[in-house]
Amino acid sequence: MTTLVFTSAFRSVNAWIIPVTRRFNRADGTFGGVAVAAINPKYFQDIYDRLELGHNSAVLLVAQDGTLLVRRPFVEGNVGRDLAHGNIFTHLKQAPAGSFEAASSTDGVWRLTSYEQGHIYPLVVSVAQDITEMLAPWKQRAMIRLAEMVAITAFIMLMGAFVWRATRTLATSSIKLRETNDRFDAALANMSNGLSMFDADGRLMVWNDRYIELHGMSAEVVKAGTSINSIVEHGKQTGNPDLDVGAYLGEFRQLLADNGRSQSTFRLKDGRSVSVVNTAITGGGWVAIHDDITERIRREESMLQQASELARTNMRFDAALSTMTQGLCMFDDQKRLVVWNDRYAEFYQVPPDLLKVGTSYEAIVTNLVSRGVLKGETNALAVKTKVAELAGLPADSARIDELADGRFVLLTRQPMEGGGWLSIIEDITERRRAEAEIIHLARHDVLTGLANRAEFNANLDEASKRLKRSGGSFTVMMLDLDKFKAVNDTLGHPAGDQLLVEVGKRLQSTLRETDVLARLGGDEFAILKDGGPNQHEGAIALALRIISVISQPFDLNGDEASISTSIGIAMAPENGVEPEALLKRADLALYDAKANGKNNFRIYQAAMLEIAHIQQSAESELRNAIARDEFVLHYQPVVDVKTRRLCGAEALVRWRHPTKGLIAPGQFIPLAEATGLIVPLGEWILQRACADAASWPAQVKIAVNISAVQFNRGNLFDVILCTLVETGLAPERLELEITETSLLENQEAHLTTIRQLKNLGISLALDDFGTGYSSMTYLTNFPFDKIKIDRSFARDVLNRRDCAAVVSSVLALAHGLGTITTVEGIETEEQFEYMRRAGVDLAQGYLFGKPVPISQLNLNDATLPDELVA
């Protein structure tokens, strides 16, 4: 085994170094090399400096060969010195550890030296303490004892001098004592309180006149040597008859013995109260101070009453504070907390250590902001900024704080007289949510949650401004659902609402996050999208995606519904940049898409605007015509086929245009239906026809056509009923002609209306039968009285087998259902004869008369001659 070898320290460039080496061997025991380490002596030097050994003490670290490695205090010349022949190694030969006294070989100071040889490392540690420093405390104590002896001797001498002097001044003191007694007697006489003094036996020694006066005692009782028993007994007889003298004195003596003091209060006969405070004196006995406390008791009782009232007020105030739904806090003119309630602490989560009178406002606010109670940043700069903002608010301010837990509170300050303020804190979270909901509802559709017209217009306006400012492009799309009304009518409004919601979701799935989708109302939607680099292609691609997703069937709580959509597209800046113009042009494109088969899209073209202007002009002209009463009714006769007798007439409207002359209904009725003007026009036709027919022979009926628009308004029954009442026409003489297209939507509601009309006695005819949709369904579902065969079949019945087959089928169906048939458009005797043989019941056409004004309608001749051809 190899050992460490410490060699003499040497000075390197910057510090002293102690080299340490150790040989190491290979596995076979042969020499493998030498490990070298360098130790900085300063490490040991710092440790030795921290030892409290005295100013002249020394610590040495010596190698086993006697070489001095480290010494405290450090002397550069001692480094590496050989101590192998010094006192330490001499004693080390006798014992590995020990101590001895000797003069130091380095500085000559006598020290008590302790040493010990290392057990692990080849080192010797020695500590040497200066003997003079060690004996210094003992010497100091010896000097103190000497000083004490000198002081005692001096004291004895002084006391002797004092006794001599005291003897001389005794006579002078006696004179002064008499003067003092005189002053004491004067003080007793002038005291506002009574005073009495008793010796250890309870005998009266000293008293003053105030004592006698307070208790109303006589001079015979109050005299030197009178016992306390006699005095108390006298007091019982003169003013306090309920006093138990023995018990009082026993308790009073016991308190003096235990506490050196007793206190009692007497209620005298005249109502006064006297307080007696007895204090034990040295050598036994006691002195008593007697005080008239009548006024004090009255003041205390008054103060007690006021305190009680104040306590009740405070109790009510505390109850009010604790039951308030609002938070409350009050700060004084120094911005220190004065009053608060639990609700305030709850709102702002104020810790208990801050809820005390005198807490500064800034301390509370700093705590709230730094802990994140108020929503916002909590870093040092944010806290400092927020605290400065809140601290600078005036005393008559109000603010809304958003808390980190999501609540909103309204804090209102009211200044107080004298400075400071009162704050009321109210939770307005629900109010804010309601306001936010109102704002949301104001700009969003309630049913679908999509943007509404106002929100869409706002976005469109912003897009227009952005385009004018920075360029770019955007696209406006108007969408209208096809066949939505049929779903609403057949499956009900809840299903219709669900369909609108699902449509909104599907539309949203086709758009980007930056696109705006809105429901403008009913089944009308709108889209605002960024134009992008390929505006045309992007708009067309989106339109095709929308048409595809909307055409897929919808599952409405188990009911399947299929609809489609028509889309009108306007592009900015190509079609304009103003919001109103773009909306109008997208709407024109939508109208064109619906007019050309629906389930399609159209991009706005300039020609559409021209067509719209023409239509708008025509609509305006038609509206003015209704207002100016430019319409007239013509009547066409209806005859019984078997007798050729006139049995009715159909009312047909004509427009008597001031410049174009008489206009046939086919030129303006479609426009009236598209614009809704058919409603006032239809009501006028019904009113005029019934009024005219009321004066006809009773067997002649009047037939009036009813538009699908009139049916869909839902008030047809009321309109007809009022008309019959106003005109006086019998319901049995009115026949309403309804086309198949009028019954396509809302069949259940229409069936209700038809049944109500039937119950009045009104006849119903299915007009233009065979030209529409599922005619057979209508005949089985609706209680029609008559079927009218369209004029197209009568015109070609003699030349086309298919027309003849249709006529035969309709007649067979009508006879099977027990329904009357009327054929329109009979112009020749051959057509009439064919229809008569086929089994038609009634006929009308030019063969029997053209539509003519009422003034030209001949109702006197009920039978029309065979040769009459109008």
Secondary structure, DSSP 4 states (H G I P E B T S, - for coil): ---EEE---EE-SSSEEEEEEEEEE-TTSSEEEEEEEEE-THHHHHHHHTS---TT-EEEEEETTSBEEEEES--GGGTT-B-TTSHHHHHHTT-SEEEEEEE-TTT--EEEEEEEE-SSSSEEEEEEEEHHHHHHHHHHHHHHHHHHHHHHHHHHHHHHHHHHHHHHHHHHHHHHHHHHHHHHHHHHHT-SSEEEEE-TTSBEEEE-HHHHHHHT--TTTSSTT-BHHHHHHHHHHHT-TT--HHHHHHHHHHHHHHHSEEEEEEE-TTS-EEEEEEEE-TTS-EEEEEEE-HHHHHHHHHHHHHHHHHHHHHHHHHHHHHH-SSEEEEE-TTSBEEEE-HHHHHHHT--GGG-STT-BHHHHHHHHHHTT-BSS--SHHHHHHHHHHHHT--TT-EEEEEBTTS-EEEEEEEE-TTS-EEEEEEE-HHHHHHHHHHHHHHHB-TTT-SB-HHHHHHHHHHHHHHHHHH---EEEEEEEEETHHHHHHHH-HHHHHHHHHHHHHHHHHTS-TTSEEEEEETTEEEEEEE--SSHHHHHHHHHHHHHHHHHS-EEETTEEE--EEEEEEEEETTT-SSHHHHHHHHHHHHHHHHHTTSSSEEE--HHHHHHHHHHHHHHHHHHHHHHTT-EEEEEEEEEETTT-BEEEEEEEEEEEETTTEEE-GGGTHHHHHHHTTHHHHHHHHHHHHHHHHTTS-TT-EEEEEE-HHHHHTS-HHHHHHHHHHHH---GGGEEEEEEGGGGSS-HHHHHHHHHHHHHHT-EEEEEEETSSS-HHHHHHHS--SEEEEPHHHHHHTTT-HHHHHHHHHHHHHHHHHT-EEEE----SHHHHHHHHHHT--EE-STTT---EEGGG---S--B--TT---
